[in-house]
Amino acid sequence: MSDNAQILLESVMKAAIDAARQLKEPAAAGDAFSQGELMAYYDILDVIKEQAELAGIEFNDPELAEFDPDELLPEE
């Protein structure tokens, strides 16, 4: 992967993670729209992480390397 593509992928992931984390509280409070939006972020971040792993892409940013999309799921 080119350096520019890596930078772009990491920027998109950071933005999605930040947006998803902001939705956790309203989603936990029962806001249905926030719940749906949070699950959309979860799905895309999970796919990105999975596909990056399959492609052998290593994230330069430690936060992204350690990020687990499951942290976005509601606690049971």
PyMOL Python script that loads the backbone (N, CA, C, O; Angstrom):
from pymol import cmd

cmd.read_pdbstr("""\
ATOM      1  N   MET A   1       0.854  -1.169   0.000  1.00  0.00           N
ATOM      2  CA  MET A   1       0.000   0.000   0.000  1.00  0.00           C
ATOM      3  C   MET A   1       0.901   1.232   0.000  1.00  0.00           C
ATOM      4  O   MET A   1       1.890   1.297   0.730  1.00  0.00           O
ATOM      5  N   SER A   2       0.547   2.189  -0.817  1.00  0.00           N
ATOM      6  CA  SER A   2       1.347   3.413  -0.880  1.00  0.00           C
ATOM      7  C   SER A   2       1.195   4.203   0.422  1.00  0.00           C
ATOM      8  O   SER A   2       0.222   4.038   1.157  1.00  0.00           O
ATOM      9  N   ASP A   3       2.166   5.053   0.682  1.00  0.00           N
ATOM     10  CA  ASP A   3       2.114   5.877   1.892  1.00  0.00           C
ATOM     11  C   ASP A   3       0.874   6.763   1.906  1.00  0.00           C
ATOM     12  O   ASP A   3       0.255   6.947   2.955  1.00  0.00           O
ATOM     13  N   ASN A   4       0.504   7.318   0.740  1.00  0.00           N
ATOM     14  CA  ASN A   4      -0.679   8.183   0.671  1.00  0.00           C
ATOM     15  C   ASN A   4      -1.952   7.407   0.974  1.00  0.00           C
ATOM     16  O   ASN A   4      -2.833   7.906   1.674  1.00  0.00           O
ATOM     17  N   ALA A   5      -2.051   6.191   0.452  1.00  0.00           N
ATOM     18  CA  ALA A   5      -3.229   5.368   0.713  1.00  0.00           C
ATOM     19  C   ALA A   5      -3.296   4.985   2.187  1.00  0.00           C
ATOM     20  O   ALA A   5      -4.377   4.972   2.776  1.00  0.00           O
ATOM     21  N   GLN A   6      -2.157   4.677   2.782  1.00  0.00           N
ATOM     22  CA  GLN A   6      -2.096   4.331   4.203  1.00  0.00           C
ATOM     23  C   GLN A   6      -2.552   5.513   5.056  1.00  0.00           C
ATOM     24  O   GLN A   6      -3.326   5.349   5.998  1.00  0.00           O
ATOM     25  N   ILE A   7      -2.069   6.691   4.718  1.00  0.00           N
ATOM     26  CA  ILE A   7      -2.446   7.901   5.453  1.00  0.00           C
ATOM     27  C   ILE A   7      -3.945   8.152   5.330  1.00  0.00           C
ATOM     28  O   ILE A   7      -4.607   8.476   6.316  1.00  0.00           O
ATOM     29  N   LEU A   8      -4.471   8.003   4.135  1.00  0.00           N
ATOM     30  CA  LEU A   8      -5.904   8.200   3.908  1.00  0.00           C
ATOM     31  C   LEU A   8      -6.730   7.193   4.698  1.00  0.00           C
ATOM     32  O   LEU A   8      -7.697   7.571   5.360  1.00  0.00           O
ATOM     33  N   LEU A   9      -6.362   5.915   4.636  1.00  0.00           N
ATOM     34  CA  LEU A   9      -7.092   4.875   5.365  1.00  0.00           C
ATOM     35  C   LEU A   9      -7.080   5.161   6.861  1.00  0.00           C
ATOM     36  O   LEU A   9      -8.109   5.049   7.529  1.00  0.00           O
ATOM     37  N   GLU A  10      -5.922   5.527   7.382  1.00  0.00           N
ATOM     38  CA  GLU A  10      -5.826   5.801   8.812  1.00  0.00           C
ATOM     39  C   GLU A  10      -6.641   7.040   9.193  1.00  0.00           C
ATOM     40  O   GLU A  10      -7.246   7.068  10.265  1.00  0.00           O
ATOM     41  N   SER A  11      -6.667   8.050   8.347  1.00  0.00           N
ATOM     42  CA  SER A  11      -7.468   9.254   8.620  1.00  0.00           C
ATOM     43  C   SER A  11      -8.959   8.935   8.644  1.00  0.00           C
ATOM     44  O   SER A  11      -9.691   9.410   9.512  1.00  0.00           O
ATOM     45  N   VAL A  12      -9.396   8.137   7.696  1.00  0.00           N
ATOM     46  CA  VAL A  12     -10.811   7.750   7.643  1.00  0.00           C
ATOM     47  C   VAL A  12     -11.181   6.930   8.875  1.00  0.00           C
ATOM     48  O   VAL A  12     -12.235   7.135   9.478  1.00  0.00           O
ATOM     49  N   MET A  13     -10.304   6.003   9.240  1.00  0.00           N
ATOM     50  CA  MET A  13     -10.585   5.187  10.424  1.00  0.00           C
ATOM     51  C   MET A  13     -10.668   6.038  11.686  1.00  0.00           C
ATOM     52  O   MET A  13     -11.567   5.843  12.504  1.00  0.00           O
ATOM     53  N   LYS A  14      -9.743   6.976  11.853  1.00  0.00           N
ATOM     54  CA  LYS A  14      -9.765   7.842  13.037  1.00  0.00           C
ATOM     55  C   LYS A  14     -11.062   8.636  13.108  1.00  0.00           C
ATOM     56  O   LYS A  14     -11.666   8.752  14.174  1.00  0.00           O
ATOM     57  N   ALA A  15     -11.487   9.182  11.978  1.00  0.00           N
ATOM     58  CA  ALA A  15     -12.726   9.957  11.949  1.00  0.00           C
ATOM     59  C   ALA A  15     -13.923   9.076  12.293  1.00  0.00           C
ATOM     60  O   ALA A  15     -14.806   9.495  13.042  1.00  0.00           O
ATOM     61  N   ALA A  16     -13.959   7.864  11.756  1.00  0.00           N
ATOM     62  CA  ALA A  16     -15.069   6.954  12.034  1.00  0.00           C
ATOM     63  C   ALA A  16     -15.075   6.516  13.496  1.00  0.00           C
ATOM     64  O   ALA A  16     -16.136   6.434  14.114  1.00  0.00           O
ATOM     65  N   ILE A  17     -13.911   6.240  14.043  1.00  0.00           N
ATOM     66  CA  ILE A  17     -13.822   5.843  15.451  1.00  0.00           C
ATOM     67  C   ILE A  17     -14.289   6.984  16.357  1.00  0.00           C
ATOM     68  O   ILE A  17     -15.057   6.762  17.293  1.00  0.00           O
ATOM     69  N   ASP A  18     -13.830   8.191  16.080  1.00  0.00           N
ATOM     70  CA  ASP A  18     -14.248   9.350  16.880  1.00  0.00           C
ATOM     71  C   ASP A  18     -15.760   9.551  16.818  1.00  0.00           C
ATOM     72  O   ASP A  18     -16.404   9.784  17.841  1.00  0.00           O
ATOM     73  N   ALA A  19     -16.316   9.461  15.623  1.00  0.00           N
ATOM     74  CA  ALA A  19     -17.763   9.643  15.460  1.00  0.00           C
ATOM     75  C   ALA A  19     -18.527   8.547  16.187  1.00  0.00           C
ATOM     76  O   ALA A  19     -19.535   8.818  16.839  1.00  0.00           O
ATOM     77  N   ALA A  20     -18.057   7.320  16.079  1.00  0.00           N
ATOM     78  CA  ALA A  20     -18.732   6.199  16.732  1.00  0.00           C
ATOM     79  C   ALA A  20     -18.689   6.344  18.250  1.00  0.00           C
ATOM     80  O   ALA A  20     -19.686   6.093  18.927  1.00  0.00           O
ATOM     81  N   ARG A  21     -17.560   6.741  18.774  1.00  0.00           N
ATOM     82  CA  ARG A  21     -17.435   6.901  20.232  1.00  0.00           C
ATOM     83  C   ARG A  21     -18.373   7.981  20.752  1.00  0.00           C
ATOM     84  O   ARG A  21     -18.873   7.880  21.873  1.00  0.00           O
ATOM     85  N   GLN A  22     -18.616   9.009  19.955  1.00  0.00           N
ATOM     86  CA  GLN A  22     -19.539  10.070  20.360  1.00  0.00           C
ATOM     87  C   GLN A  22     -20.983   9.573  20.399  1.00  0.00           C
ATOM     88  O   GLN A  22     -21.828  10.162  21.073  1.00  0.00           O
ATOM     89  N   LEU A  23     -21.262   8.501  19.684  1.00  0.00           N
ATOM     90  CA  LEU A  23     -22.621   7.955  19.634  1.00  0.00           C
ATOM     91  C   LEU A  23     -22.908   6.961  20.752  1.00  0.00           C
ATOM     92  O   LEU A  23     -24.066   6.611  20.981  1.00  0.00           O
ATOM     93  N   LYS A  24     -21.878   6.505  21.445  1.00  0.00           N
ATOM     94  CA  LYS A  24     -22.075   5.468  22.458  1.00  0.00           C
ATOM     95  C   LYS A  24     -23.056   5.884  23.547  1.00  0.00           C
ATOM     96  O   LYS A  24     -23.936   5.108  23.918  1.00  0.00           O
ATOM     97  N   GLU A  25     -22.913   7.095  24.060  1.00  0.00           N
ATOM     98  CA  GLU A  25     -23.781   7.545  25.154  1.00  0.00           C
ATOM     99  C   GLU A  25     -25.240   7.677  24.722  1.00  0.00           C
ATOM    100  O   GLU A  25     -26.116   7.122  25.385  1.00  0.00           O
ATOM    101  N   PRO A  26     -25.534   8.403  23.618  1.00  0.00           N
ATOM    102  CA  PRO A  26     -26.948   8.481  23.218  1.00  0.00           C
ATOM    103  C   PRO A  26     -27.515   7.116  22.817  1.00  0.00           C
ATOM    104  O   PRO A  26     -28.697   6.847  23.035  1.00  0.00           O
ATOM    105  N   ALA A  27     -26.693   6.272  22.244  1.00  0.00           N
ATOM    106  CA  ALA A  27     -27.165   4.926  21.881  1.00  0.00           C
ATOM    107  C   ALA A  27     -27.509   4.137  23.134  1.00  0.00           C
ATOM    108  O   ALA A  27     -28.533   3.455  23.181  1.00  0.00           O
ATOM    109  N   ALA A  28     -26.656   4.228  24.153  1.00  0.00           N
ATOM    110  CA  ALA A  28     -26.901   3.519  25.413  1.00  0.00           C
ATOM    111  C   ALA A  28     -28.138   4.058  26.125  1.00  0.00           C
ATOM    112  O   ALA A  28     -28.795   3.339  26.877  1.00  0.00           O
ATOM    113  N   ALA A  29     -28.450   5.339  25.879  1.00  0.00           N
ATOM    114  CA  ALA A  29     -29.628   5.950  26.491  1.00  0.00           C
ATOM    115  C   ALA A  29     -30.918   5.578  25.762  1.00  0.00           C
ATOM    116  O   ALA A  29     -32.008   5.965  26.183  1.00  0.00           O
ATOM    117  N   GLY A  30     -30.792   4.826  24.666  1.00  0.00           N
ATOM    118  CA  GLY A  30     -31.975   4.340  23.972  1.00  0.00           C
ATOM    119  C   GLY A  30     -32.351   5.073  22.710  1.00  0.00           C
ATOM    120  O   GLY A  30     -33.390   4.784  22.117  1.00  0.00           O
ATOM    121  N   ASP A  31     -31.521   6.031  22.276  1.00  0.00           N
ATOM    122  CA  ASP A  31     -31.822   6.751  21.040  1.00  0.00           C
ATOM    123  C   ASP A  31     -31.654   5.810  19.847  1.00  0.00           C
ATOM    124  O   ASP A  31     -30.536   5.413  19.517  1.00  0.00           O
ATOM    125  N   ALA A  32     -32.750   5.460  19.212  1.00  0.00           N
ATOM    126  CA  ALA A  32     -32.738   4.463  18.136  1.00  0.00           C
ATOM    127  C   ALA A  32     -31.889   4.897  16.945  1.00  0.00           C
ATOM    128  O   ALA A  32     -31.190   4.074  16.355  1.00  0.00           O
ATOM    129  N   PHE A  33     -31.940   6.168  16.589  1.00  0.00           N
ATOM    130  CA  PHE A  33     -31.137   6.628  15.460  1.00  0.00           C
ATOM    131  C   PHE A  33     -29.649   6.479  15.766  1.00  0.00           C
ATOM    132  O   PHE A  33     -28.880   6.012  14.925  1.00  0.00           O
ATOM    133  N   SER A  34     -29.248   6.876  16.970  1.00  0.00           N
ATOM    134  CA  SER A  34     -27.845   6.745  17.371  1.00  0.00           C
ATOM    135  C   SER A  34     -27.425   5.280  17.414  1.00  0.00           C
ATOM    136  O   SER A  34     -26.295   4.948  17.054  1.00  0.00           O
ATOM    137  N   GLN A  35     -28.315   4.414  17.847  1.00  0.00           N
ATOM    138  CA  GLN A  35     -28.010   2.981  17.877  1.00  0.00           C
ATOM    139  C   GLN A  35     -27.739   2.462  16.471  1.00  0.00           C
ATOM    140  O   GLN A  35     -26.781   1.721  16.251  1.00  0.00           O
ATOM    141  N   GLY A  36     -28.576   2.848  15.532  1.00  0.00           N
ATOM    142  CA  GLY A  36     -28.395   2.411  14.149  1.00  0.00           C
ATOM    143  C   GLY A  36     -27.133   2.973  13.530  1.00  0.00           C
ATOM    144  O   GLY A  36     -26.404   2.267  12.833  1.00  0.00           O
ATOM    145  N   GLU A  37     -26.879   4.245  13.785  1.00  0.00           N
ATOM    146  CA  GLU A  37     -25.681   4.880  13.249  1.00  0.00           C
ATOM    147  C   GLU A  37     -24.418   4.249  13.846  1.00  0.00           C
ATOM    148  O   GLU A  37     -23.433   4.029  13.142  1.00  0.00           O
ATOM    149  N   LEU A  38     -24.459   3.964  15.145  1.00  0.00           N
ATOM    150  CA  LEU A  38     -23.323   3.326  15.803  1.00  0.00           C
ATOM    151  C   LEU A  38     -23.053   1.945  15.209  1.00  0.00           C
ATOM    152  O   LEU A  38     -21.898   1.572  15.004  1.00  0.00           O
ATOM    153  N   MET A  39     -24.101   1.196  14.936  1.00  0.00           N
ATOM    154  CA  MET A  39     -23.912  -0.135  14.344  1.00  0.00           C
ATOM    155  C   MET A  39     -23.348  -0.046  12.932  1.00  0.00           C
ATOM    156  O   MET A  39     -22.595  -0.923  12.511  1.00  0.00           O
ATOM    157  N   ALA A  40     -23.703   1.000  12.202  1.00  0.00           N
ATOM    158  CA  ALA A  40     -23.128   1.197  10.861  1.00  0.00           C
ATOM    159  C   ALA A  40     -21.626   1.457  10.970  1.00  0.00           C
ATOM    160  O   ALA A  40     -20.838   0.902  10.204  1.00  0.00           O
ATOM    161  N   TYR A  41     -21.237   2.296  11.917  1.00  0.00           N
ATOM    162  CA  TYR A  41     -19.804   2.533  12.133  1.00  0.00           C
ATOM    163  C   TYR A  41     -19.113   1.246  12.567  1.00  0.00           C
ATOM    164  O   TYR A  41     -18.021   0.933  12.092  1.00  0.00           O
ATOM    165  N   TYR A  42     -19.740   0.510  13.459  1.00  0.00           N
ATOM    166  CA  TYR A  42     -19.160  -0.756  13.912  1.00  0.00           C
ATOM    167  C   TYR A  42     -18.908  -1.678  12.714  1.00  0.00           C
ATOM    168  O   TYR A  42     -17.820  -2.235  12.566  1.00  0.00           O
ATOM    169  N   ASP A  43     -19.917  -1.827  11.874  1.00  0.00           N
ATOM    170  CA  ASP A  43     -19.797  -2.728  10.722  1.00  0.00           C
ATOM    171  C   ASP A  43     -18.647  -2.329   9.806  1.00  0.00           C
ATOM    172  O   ASP A  43     -17.846  -3.181   9.422  1.00  0.00           O
ATOM    173  N   ILE A  44     -18.550  -1.065   9.453  1.00  0.00           N
ATOM    174  CA  ILE A  44     -17.509  -0.639   8.519  1.00  0.00           C
ATOM    175  C   ILE A  44     -16.129  -0.734   9.149  1.00  0.00           C
ATOM    176  O   ILE A  44     -15.176  -1.130   8.479  1.00  0.00           O
ATOM    177  N   LEU A  45     -16.003  -0.380  10.422  1.00  0.00           N
ATOM    178  CA  LEU A  45     -14.703  -0.482  11.085  1.00  0.00           C
ATOM    179  C   LEU A  45     -14.270  -1.934  11.246  1.00  0.00           C
ATOM    180  O   LEU A  45     -13.086  -2.253  11.137  1.00  0.00           O
ATOM    181  N   ASP A  46     -15.223  -2.800  11.503  1.00  0.00           N
ATOM    182  CA  ASP A  46     -14.920  -4.225  11.614  1.00  0.00           C
ATOM    183  C   ASP A  46     -14.425  -4.774  10.273  1.00  0.00           C
ATOM    184  O   ASP A  46     -13.465  -5.543  10.237  1.00  0.00           O
ATOM    185  N   VAL A  47     -15.064  -4.389   9.189  1.00  0.00           N
ATOM    186  CA  VAL A  47     -14.646  -4.832   7.852  1.00  0.00           C
ATOM    187  C   VAL A  47     -13.260  -4.274   7.516  1.00  0.00           C
ATOM    188  O   VAL A  47     -12.413  -4.998   6.994  1.00  0.00           O
ATOM    189  N   ILE A  48     -13.028  -3.005   7.809  1.00  0.00           N
ATOM    190  CA  ILE A  48     -11.720  -2.416   7.525  1.00  0.00           C
ATOM    191  C   ILE A  48     -10.624  -3.171   8.264  1.00  0.00           C
ATOM    192  O   ILE A  48      -9.609  -3.535   7.670  1.00  0.00           O
ATOM    193  N   LYS A  49     -10.823  -3.408   9.557  1.00  0.00           N
ATOM    194  CA  LYS A  49      -9.809  -4.122  10.346  1.00  0.00           C
ATOM    195  C   LYS A  49      -9.584  -5.532   9.801  1.00  0.00           C
ATOM    196  O   LYS A  49      -8.445  -5.982   9.680  1.00  0.00           O
ATOM    197  N   GLU A  50     -10.662  -6.217   9.478  1.00  0.00           N
ATOM    198  CA  GLU A  50     -10.569  -7.585   8.968  1.00  0.00           C
ATOM    199  C   GLU A  50      -9.829  -7.627   7.630  1.00  0.00           C
ATOM    200  O   GLU A  50      -8.937  -8.452   7.433  1.00  0.00           O
ATOM    201  N   GLN A  51     -10.201  -6.740   6.723  1.00  0.00           N
ATOM    202  CA  GLN A  51      -9.573  -6.731   5.403  1.00  0.00           C
ATOM    203  C   GLN A  51      -8.115  -6.281   5.474  1.00  0.00           C
ATOM    204  O   GLN A  51      -7.273  -6.794   4.737  1.00  0.00           O
ATOM    205  N   ALA A  52      -7.815  -5.338   6.345  1.00  0.00           N
ATOM    206  CA  ALA A  52      -6.426  -4.904   6.522  1.00  0.00           C
ATOM    207  C   ALA A  52      -5.573  -6.064   7.028  1.00  0.00           C
ATOM    208  O   ALA A  52      -4.445  -6.262   6.576  1.00  0.00           O
ATOM    209  N   GLU A  53      -6.118  -6.820   7.960  1.00  0.00           N
ATOM    210  CA  GLU A  53      -5.382  -7.972   8.482  1.00  0.00           C
ATOM    211  C   GLU A  53      -5.143  -9.002   7.379  1.00  0.00           C
ATOM    212  O   GLU A  53      -4.037  -9.527   7.249  1.00  0.00           O
ATOM    213  N   LEU A  54      -6.166  -9.288   6.594  1.00  0.00           N
ATOM    214  CA  LEU A  54      -6.020 -10.257   5.500  1.00  0.00           C
ATOM    215  C   LEU A  54      -5.015  -9.792   4.451  1.00  0.00           C
ATOM    216  O   LEU A  54      -4.324 -10.608   3.840  1.00  0.00           O
ATOM    217  N   ALA A  55      -4.937  -8.477   4.244  1.00  0.00           N
ATOM    218  CA  ALA A  55      -4.019  -7.921   3.252  1.00  0.00           C
ATOM    219  C   ALA A  55      -2.616  -7.683   3.826  1.00  0.00           C
ATOM    220  O   ALA A  55      -1.706  -7.273   3.106  1.00  0.00           O
ATOM    221  N   GLY A  56      -2.454  -7.943   5.114  1.00  0.00           N
ATOM    222  CA  GLY A  56      -1.152  -7.743   5.735  1.00  0.00           C
ATOM    223  C   GLY A  56      -0.795  -6.292   5.985  1.00  0.00           C
ATOM    224  O   GLY A  56       0.380  -5.942   6.100  1.00  0.00           O
ATOM    225  N   ILE A  57      -1.812  -5.447   6.069  1.00  0.00           N
ATOM    226  CA  ILE A  57      -1.583  -4.025   6.324  1.00  0.00           C
ATOM    227  C   ILE A  57      -1.396  -3.819   7.822  1.00  0.00           C
ATOM    228  O   ILE A  57      -2.215  -4.251   8.633  1.00  0.00           O
ATOM    229  N   GLU A  58      -0.308  -3.154   8.168  1.00  0.00           N
ATOM    230  CA  GLU A  58      -0.053  -2.821   9.565  1.00  0.00           C
ATOM    231  C   GLU A  58      -0.233  -1.326   9.737  1.00  0.00           C
ATOM    232  O   GLU A  58       0.365  -0.530   9.013  1.00  0.00           O
ATOM    233  N   PHE A  59      -1.053  -0.953  10.691  1.00  0.00           N
ATOM    234  CA  PHE A  59      -1.318   0.458  10.936  1.00  0.00           C
ATOM    235  C   PHE A  59      -0.139   1.087  11.657  1.00  0.00           C
ATOM    236  O   PHE A  59       0.399   0.509  12.601  1.00  0.00           O
ATOM    237  N   ASN A  60       0.262   2.273  11.212  1.00  0.00           N
ATOM    238  CA  ASN A  60       1.370   3.001  11.835  1.00  0.00           C
ATOM    239  C   ASN A  60       0.961   3.599  13.176  1.00  0.00           C
ATOM    240  O   ASN A  60       1.781   3.714  14.087  1.00  0.00           O
ATOM    241  N   ASP A  61      -0.306   3.976  13.293  1.00  0.00           N
ATOM    242  CA  ASP A  61      -0.817   4.591  14.507  1.00  0.00           C
ATOM    243  C   ASP A  61      -1.153   3.491  15.521  1.00  0.00           C
ATOM    244  O   ASP A  61      -1.980   2.627  15.229  1.00  0.00           O
ATOM    245  N   PRO A  62      -0.532   3.504  16.697  1.00  0.00           N
ATOM    246  CA  PRO A  62      -0.785   2.452  17.693  1.00  0.00           C
ATOM    247  C   PRO A  62      -2.254   2.363  18.114  1.00  0.00           C
ATOM    248  O   PRO A  62      -2.752   1.272  18.390  1.00  0.00           O
ATOM    249  N   GLU A  63      -2.952   3.508  18.165  1.00  0.00           N
ATOM    250  CA  GLU A  63      -4.373   3.493  18.538  1.00  0.00           C
ATOM    251  C   GLU A  63      -5.177   2.664  17.538  1.00  0.00           C
ATOM    252  O   GLU A  63      -6.060   1.901  17.929  1.00  0.00           O
ATOM    253  N   LEU A  64      -4.873   2.812  16.257  1.00  0.00           N
ATOM    254  CA  LEU A  64      -5.580   2.046  15.231  1.00  0.00           C
ATOM    255  C   LEU A  64      -5.174   0.584  15.258  1.00  0.00           C
ATOM    256  O   LEU A  64      -6.008  -0.301  15.068  1.00  0.00           O
ATOM    257  N   ALA A  65      -3.905   0.332  15.491  1.00  0.00           N
ATOM    258  CA  ALA A  65      -3.418  -1.049  15.540  1.00  0.00           C
ATOM    259  C   ALA A  65      -4.092  -1.821  16.667  1.00  0.00           C
ATOM    260  O   ALA A  65      -4.370  -3.012  16.523  1.00  0.00           O
ATOM    261  N   GLU A  66      -4.357  -1.151  17.791  1.00  0.00           N
ATOM    262  CA  GLU A  66      -4.942  -1.802  18.957  1.00  0.00           C
ATOM    263  C   GLU A  66      -6.463  -1.696  19.011  1.00  0.00           C
ATOM    264  O   GLU A  66      -7.098  -2.343  19.844  1.00  0.00           O
ATOM    265  N   PHE A  67      -7.049  -0.894  18.139  1.00  0.00           N
ATOM    266  CA  PHE A  67      -8.500  -0.680  18.178  1.00  0.00           C
ATOM    267  C   PHE A  67      -9.257  -1.968  17.915  1.00  0.00           C
ATOM    268  O   PHE A  67      -8.954  -2.709  16.980  1.00  0.00           O
ATOM    269  N   ASP A  68     -10.251  -2.220  18.764  1.00  0.00           N
ATOM    270  CA  ASP A  68     -11.142  -3.370  18.605  1.00  0.00           C
ATOM    271  C   ASP A  68     -12.553  -2.835  18.413  1.00  0.00           C
ATOM    272  O   ASP A  68     -13.098  -2.225  19.333  1.00  0.00           O
ATOM    273  N   PRO A  69     -13.168  -3.046  17.242  1.00  0.00           N
ATOM    274  CA  PRO A  69     -14.507  -2.529  17.001  1.00  0.00           C
ATOM    275  C   PRO A  69     -15.534  -3.003  18.033  1.00  0.00           C
ATOM    276  O   PRO A  69     -16.555  -2.347  18.238  1.00  0.00           O
ATOM    277  N   ASP A  70     -15.270  -4.129  18.676  1.00  0.00           N
ATOM    278  CA  ASP A  70     -16.205  -4.638  19.672  1.00  0.00           C
ATOM    279  C   ASP A  70     -16.378  -3.677  20.849  1.00  0.00           C
ATOM    280  O   ASP A  70     -17.366  -3.758  21.580  1.00  0.00           O
ATOM    281  N   GLU A  71     -15.416  -2.768  21.030  1.00  0.00           N
ATOM    282  CA  GLU A  71     -15.563  -1.798  22.131  1.00  0.00           C
ATOM    283  C   GLU A  71     -16.749  -0.854  21.885  1.00  0.00           C
ATOM    284  O   GLU A  71     -17.220  -0.184  22.804  1.00  0.00           O
ATOM    285  N   LEU A  72     -17.220  -0.812  20.646  1.00  0.00           N
ATOM    286  CA  LEU A  72     -18.352   0.049  20.317  1.00  0.00           C
ATOM    287  C   LEU A  72     -19.694  -0.589  20.646  1.00  0.00           C
ATOM    288  O   LEU A  72     -20.711   0.100  20.725  1.00  0.00           O
ATOM    289  N   LEU A  73     -19.697  -1.896  20.835  1.00  0.00           N
ATOM    290  CA  LEU A  73     -20.946  -2.599  21.122  1.00  0.00           C
ATOM    291  C   LEU A  73     -21.431  -2.303  22.524  1.00  0.00           C
ATOM    292  O   LEU A  73     -20.628  -2.067  23.426  1.00  0.00           O
ATOM    293  N   PRO A  74     -22.757  -2.314  22.716  1.00  0.00           N
ATOM    294  CA  PRO A  74     -23.283  -2.039  24.058  1.00  0.00           C
ATOM    295  C   PRO A  74     -22.852  -3.151  25.031  1.00  0.00           C
ATOM    296  O   PRO A  74     -22.770  -4.328  24.678  1.00  0.00           O
ATOM    297  N   GLU A  75     -22.589  -2.729  26.242  1.00  0.00           N
ATOM    298  CA  GLU A  75     -22.211  -3.695  27.270  1.00  0.00           C
ATOM    299  C   GLU A  75     -23.460  -4.414  27.746  1.00  0.00           C
ATOM    300  O   GLU A  75     -24.536  -3.827  27.858  1.00  0.00           O
ATOM    301  N   GLU A  76     -23.292  -5.677  28.018  1.00  0.00           N
ATOM    302  CA  GLU A  76     -24.452  -6.483  28.448  1.00  0.00           C
ATOM    303  C   GLU A  76     -24.454  -6.681  29.928  1.00  0.00           C
ATOM    304  O   GLU A  76     -25.352  -7.332  30.462  1.00  0.00           O
TER     305      GLU A  76
END
""", "prot")
cmd.dss("prot")
cmd.show_as("cartoon", "prot")
cmd.util.cbc("prot")
cmd.orient("prot")
